[in-house]
Amino acid sequence: MTAPQDVIVIGAGIIGISTALELTRHGRRVRVLDRAGVAAGASAASAGAFAFTDIVPLATPGIMRKAPKWLIDPQGPLSIPPAYALRIAPWMLRFWRASWRNRYEAALAAQARLMTHSRAALDRQIADVQGEPLMQRDGQLQLYEGARAFEASRAGWELRRRHGIAFDLLDSPEAIAEIQPGLHPRFTHAAFTPDWLNTVDPKTWAEHLAATLRQRGGAITQAEVRALQPGPDGVKVQTDTGPLVAAQVVVAAGAWSHHLARTLGDRFPLETERGYNTTLPPGAFDLRTHLTFASHGFVVTRINGGVRVGGAVELGGLKLPPNYRRSEILLRKAEAFLPGLRTEGGTQWMGFRPSMPDSLPVIDASPRAPGVFYAFGHGHLGLTQSAGTAELLAALMRGAPPPLPPHPYSAARF
């Protein structure tokens, strides 16, 4: 066994790297462990969006009435493979309970607070690591087919207004074309959020943060963590290369986090939201802003000068093989919605997004194991909430006043 470490962070995705970097800012000596390296999982190929306007939880009142229609639609935004339906039933029950009006409103308020804090935290992070060249501040268009769909969205936009989110509502294809030409005229209405931003490439952004971490004395080691065990000298981290001991350990292992938590006796209703995308090379389309096709469950975004078409939700766990037909369906839709889109030369991808039934992450100390802290369960908002999560968890770890009320993200709430 090697000499005791100060802090070990398990997971080199965007949450783990951001947390490690924030801890070094407060003088901690940090080692990050990951079985595959920096941004090798879901952080590698997300849409690259900092979606601070997405304050509405997935579990909204009435959501379960819509779910059956989505599930039987092979081109719909939500799917559950038949082989996984029985296994996910307990999680779906919790998801339904989270959609009850009182629980939904509490989750909405907590999500909005975390988004507000994360937006300010990201600004601080960008300045700290000189990351502005890796940002795209082009706004976002959320698109609607017809006045009826547009009117149905107004309540959600009013919620955003009450939480200080700036947007403009557009009611004609001509107004939309001024921001993004080349869309099919079926999209007659839209909402434009001018303060929305993306990174040029989520993997490049994570690697930039990791490089900064190393420059400041942090270490990143490739190792698979198999179990955790608290003891009198700290927390033992059992890896495939031997045990390590640390005064404090952060579990930020994304969709695998609950497996490690279980070795401590902590159990979480964490499920895997499998996301699919196709990345097209530069020249595929003259994309000028982030496009969200909400009713179809996918986005089109600019990545390294190319175009990434991705989204949808497949609740299928970690073990089933990828169903790249989901990527193909999204690409066909994008081709119809953007008539000039060139779809040849694309690269398909599937990633595992860790999702809690109430849409809120776990950012807290372990209820059972002193010295162990959790940062996981962000769903498709890991990049968005990474800097805010890092600041909140770093405050909890050093016993400082938290920058926002931490109880909605409690590890004991389930």
N, C-alpha and C positions, 0 to 999 in steps of 0.2 A: 504494500500500500504506500502511495506517495505521501509527501508531507501535506497537512491540511491546507485546503484552499480557503480563500475568503468567500467568494460567491461563485457558484456554478449555475449557469443558465442552460437549461436543456431545450434545444431548438434554435436553429439558425435561420428561421424564417423572419419575416419583417417584425413580428412581435418580439421574438427573442433578441434579435440584433438591436432593435430600438431600446429595449429594456436594458440590455448590457451597456449600451452607449450612455444611457442616462445614469446608470449606476457609477460608471467611471467618472462622470462629471461631478459626482459627489465623493470622489476619492476612493471608491471601492476597487478592489483588484478582482477582475472578472475573467472567468474562463467559460466559453460557450462550447457545448458539446452537441454535435449533430451527426446522425449516422450517414448523411449524404453530402453535407456541406452547405454553404450559404445559399439560401433561396432555392433549394432543390425541390421543394414541394409546391404548394399552392401559391406561395409568394413569387414564384418564377414567372408565371404567365397569367396573372389576373388582367382585368381590363385596364389597370393602371390608373384608376380613378380614385380621387379623394372625395367620396360621395357624402359630404357633410349635410346635404339636403335630405338624405334618406333617413329621416327620423321616425318614420312609421314602422312599427314592428311587423313582421310577417304574419303573426297571429292577430289578425284584426277581427272585430265582431262580424259574424256571418261568414267567415272564411271557409268553414267546413261545408257550407251549402254549395260553395263554388268548386271545392276540391274534386268531387266525383266527376264533374264535367271535364276538368283538366286531365284527370287520370285516364279517361277513356279516349282522349284526343292524342294521337301519336305525335302531333305537331304542337302540342300545348306546352305551357311553361313549367309544368310540374309532372313528374312521373315517379312511380315506384315500381321497380321490377317485381314481377309476381313472386320470384324466388326470395324476395326480401320483405314481402308484405306482412307476414305474421310476426317477424322479428321486430319490425318497427312499430307495431301496434301500441306498445306502452308509451313510446315517445309521442305518437300521434295523439294519444289521450291527454298527455301533458300539454301538447300544443293546443288542443281544443280548449282546455281549461285556461290557458294563457290568453285566449281570445275573449274570455268573459269581460264584460265592460269595465269593471273596476280594476281587474288585473291589466287589461290592455292600456288603460289610461295611466296607470302607474309606470308601466314599461315605456310608454311613449314619453313621459316626462323624464325618465331616467336616460333614455336614448338621446333625447334632445340635449340634456345637460352634458352627456359624454361627448356628443358631437361638437357642442360649443367649445368645450374645453380642448378637444382634440384639434380643432381648427387653430386655436391660439398656440397650442403646443407644437403643431406642425410648423407654423411660422417661426417659432423659436428654434426648432430643429434645423430647418432650412438655413437660417442665418448662421447657426452654430457650425454646420458642416460645409458651408459655402455651396449649397445645393441648388441654387436658383437656375443654373444652366440645365438642370435635369427636369425642370418643371415646364408644363404647357398650360397657360392661363387663357384658354379659349372658350370657356363656358360650356353649357350643356343644353341641348334641345330635347325635351320630352314630348313625344309626338302622339297625336290622337287622330283616329279615323272618324271624322264626322262630329257634328255638334253634340250628339247625344253622349258619346264617350268623353268629350271635353267637359261637358256640364257635370258628368258623374265624377270627374276628378276635382271639381272646385273645392269640395270640403277638405281634401288633402292639402290643397294649396293654401287654403285659409289657415289650416293648422301651421303650415310652414311660415306664413306671414306673422302669426302670433308669436312664433319663436325667432323672429328677426331675420328670416331668410329672404333675400332679395330675389325677385323674379319679375318677368314681363310675360303677360298672356298674349298670344298671337292668334288671330281668328281668320287667317286667310293663307292660302298657299303662297301668295306673293310676298307676304310678310315673312314667312318661313324661308323663302328662297333668298331673301336678302342676307340671311345668316348662313344658310346651307343650301346652295343650289343643287339640282340634280335629284331631288326626292320625287317619288311617285306622287301625283296629285291627289291620291286617296288620302294623304295626310293633310287635312284641311285646317287643323288647329295644333297649337303647341304651347308649351311654357318654356321660356328661356331663363336659365339661371346663370347670370354673367360672372358670378364669383367662383363658379366651379373650376377646379383645376385637376389636371392629370400629370403623371410623370411620363417622361418620354419612353420609359421602359421600366416596369416594376423590378425586374431582376437587376438591371443596372443600378437602380436606386438603392436596393438592398445591399448590393456589392459596394457601393460608395459608402454607405453607413458602416459596413464591415471593415472597409479599408481605414476609415477614420478611427474605428474602435481599436484596430491593431496599432495605429500610429500613437494612440494614447495609452498603450500598454496592455490592452486587452488581448486575450488569446482565443483562438478558435481551433478546436480539435475535432477531427472526425472520429466518432466513436458511437456505438449503439448502446443506449442506456436501457437496462433490463429491469431494474428494481431500485427502490429507495428504502432506506432504513434509518430512522432517527436513533441517535445514541448519545452517550454522555460527552463525547468529543466532537459532536456535530452530526451532520447527515451523511450517511454512507451512500454513495452513488455507485451501484454495481454496473459495470460496463463490460462489453465484450473483450476489452483489453485489460481488465482488472479493476479493482475498486479504487474510488477516490473518496475523500472526505472534505466537506465544506461546512463553514459556519452557517451559511444560508444557501438554499437551492430554489431556483425558479423553474417551474414546469411550464414551458411555453412550446409544447411539442405538437400544437395544432390538433389534428384529428386523432392523434395517438395519445393525447394527454391523459384521457380517462383511464387508459390501461396502466400508466405509471401511478396515477392517483390510487388505483385499486390496490397496489402493493402496500400502500399505507393504511388501507381500510376506508379511504374516501371514495364514495361512489357518486358519479355524476351522470345525468341523462344526456350525454353528448352523442349526437348523431352526425353522420357524414353527408354533407350536401355536395354531391359530385357535380362540378361545373365543367362545361365543355367549351372549347373555342377553336377557331381556325385563324391563323395569322397569314395574311396575304402580303406579298412583297411590295416594296415601294412602286408607286405608279398604278396601284389597283383602283384608286378613286381619289378625287380631289376632296378629301375630308377636311372640314374647317372647324368642326366642333364635335364634342362628344354627343352621340345620338343614342337616345333611350327609347326603345319600342316597348313600353311598359306592358301593354296588354298581350304582347307576344313573349315577354320574359327574356329579352336579350338586348345587348348594346352593340354599337359599332364605334370603335375608338381608334385613334392614331397611335401606332407603336413604331418607333424608330423610322418614321417616314412611311411605313406600311399601314395596313388596316387589320385590326383584330375584330372578329365577329364572335361574340361569345355570350354565354349566360345560361338561362334555363336552370331548373333544379331537378336533379335526380337523387332521390333519397335511397341510396343503394349500398351503404356501408363501405368497408375497406377491401373486401375480398372478391367481390364479383368482378369479372373482366369488364373493361370499358366498352360502352356501346357507342361507337363513333357515328352511328346513324344520327345521334342527337346533334353532333357537329354539322353533319350534312344537311339536316333539316334547317338549322339556323342559317347556314350559308345560302340555301335555296331561297329562304325568306328574304335575306339581305339582298340577294340578286334581284328579287322582284321589287323590293322597296327602293333600291338604288339602281335604276335601270342601266347606268353606265359602269357598274361595278365589274371589274375583271376578276374572275374567281379562280384562275389557273395559278398553279405554283404555291398553293397554300400548305401550311403545316398544322396538323391537328394536335390537340392536347386535351387531357383530362386531369383535373386536380381535385383533391379532397379538402373541402371547407368545413371546419368544425362548428357545428350549430347547436345551440341550446334551444329548448322549446319556447322560451319567452323572448328570443332574439337578443338577449343581453349576455355579454361575456362574463366569465368568472375572473375577477381581479381581487385577490384576497389571500390571506394566510390560510394554510390548511387547518381545519378544525381539530385534527387529530395529531398532527406531527409538528412539533416546534421547529422552526427554522425553514419550513417548506412553504413556498408561496406559489400561487397559481395565476396564470395569465393566458387564457384560452377561451374558445367558444365564440369567436367574433363573427362566424358565418362568412358572408361575402364582404364584410366590412373590416377585415383585418388591416389592410393597408390604410384605410381611412382613420381608424382609431388607434393606430400603432403608437404614435407619439404621445397621445393623451394617456393611453394605457401605461406607457413607460413612466410618465411623470407620476401618475397615481400610485403605481406599484412601488416605485422608488421611495415615495413618501411613506407608505405603509411599512416598508422594510426598515427604514431608519427611524421610525417612530415619530415622524414629523406630522404636523397638521395636514390632512389630505386636501388637495386642491378642489375637490368636489365631494359631496356626500357619498361614501363608499358602499353603503348598505345595499343598494339595488344590485350590486355585482358580487354579493356575498357568496362564499363557497358553501354556506350552510342553508341557503334559501330553498333547497330542494330536500 
